[in-house]
């Protein structure tokens, strides 16, 4: 999981919400790649919970008719 440090917290992105939406709608990752016109590299980064360009998230939201917070979350973890 990719992360950054903000105010004593390590922030990580998580796209589990996206995978749940795809399952609920019966849509495959390949179908989303084609419909949103995103690269397989971008999808691979999403699969590893890595940072992707906002443009990629906007394209996905356009296809799924949702907002960015519907497909991802930022998880703070206190630094030990």
C-alpha positions as CSV (number, residue, x, y, z in Angstrom):
1,X,0.0,0.0,0.0
2,X,1.4,3.4,-1.0
3,X,1.5,6.0,1.8
4,X,2.5,9.5,2.8
5,X,3.0,11.0,6.3
6,X,0.5,13.8,7.3
7,X,0.6,15.2,10.9
8,X,1.9,12.1,12.6
9,X,-0.2,9.8,10.6
10,X,0.8,7.6,7.7
11,X,-1.9,7.9,4.9
12,X,-2.7,5.1,2.6
13,X,-5.1,4.7,-0.3
14,X,-7.4,1.8,-0.6
15,X,-9.7,0.9,-3.6
16,X,-11.7,-1.9,-2.0
17,X,-14.9,0.2,-2.6
18,X,-14.2,0.1,-6.3
19,X,-13.9,-3.7,-6.4
20,X,-17.2,-4.0,-4.4
21,X,-19.0,-1.8,-6.9
22,X,-17.6,-3.8,-9.8
23,X,-18.8,-7.1,-8.2
24,X,-22.2,-5.6,-7.4
25,X,-22.6,-4.5,-11.0
26,X,-21.3,-7.7,-12.5
27,X,-18.5,-5.7,-14.3
28,X,-15.0,-7.1,-14.8
29,X,-11.8,-5.1,-14.6
30,X,-11.3,-5.6,-18.3
31,X,-14.8,-4.1,-19.1
32,X,-14.0,-1.1,-16.9
33,X,-10.6,-0.6,-18.6
34,X,-12.4,-0.4,-22.0
35,X,-15.4,1.6,-20.8
36,X,-13.3,4.2,-19.0
37,X,-10.5,4.2,-21.6
38,X,-7.8,3.7,-18.9
39,X,-4.6,1.8,-19.3
40,X,-3.9,-1.6,-18.0
41,X,-1.0,-0.1,-16.1
42,X,-3.5,2.2,-14.3
43,X,-5.6,-0.8,-13.4
44,X,-2.6,-2.6,-12.1
45,X,-1.7,0.3,-9.9
46,X,-5.3,0.3,-8.6
47,X,-5.0,-3.4,-7.9
48,X,-1.9,-2.7,-5.7
49,X,-3.5,0.2,-3.9
50,X,-1.0,2.6,-5.4
51,X,-1.4,6.2,-6.4
52,X,-3.1,6.9,-9.8
53,X,-3.8,10.2,-11.5
54,X,-7.0,12.0,-10.6
55,X,-7.9,11.8,-14.3
56,X,-8.1,8.0,-14.1
57,X,-10.4,8.2,-11.0
58,X,-12.6,10.8,-12.8
59,X,-12.9,8.5,-15.9
60,X,-13.9,5.6,-13.7
61,X,-16.4,7.7,-11.8
62,X,-17.9,8.8,-15.1
63,X,-18.5,5.3,-16.2
64,X,-19.8,4.1,-12.8
65,X,-21.8,7.3,-12.3
66,X,-20.4,7.8,-8.8
67,X,-18.0,10.1,-6.9
68,X,-14.4,9.6,-6.0
69,X,-15.2,8.8,-2.4
70,X,-17.5,6.0,-3.6
71,X,-14.5,4.1,-5.1
72,X,-11.6,4.9,-2.8
73,X,-10.7,5.8,0.8
74,X,-7.8,7.3,2.5
75,X,-6.8,5.4,5.6
76,X,-4.8,7.1,8.3
77,X,-2.5,4.9,10.4
78,X,-0.8,6.3,13.5
79,X,3.0,6.2,13.2
80,X,4.5,4.0,15.9
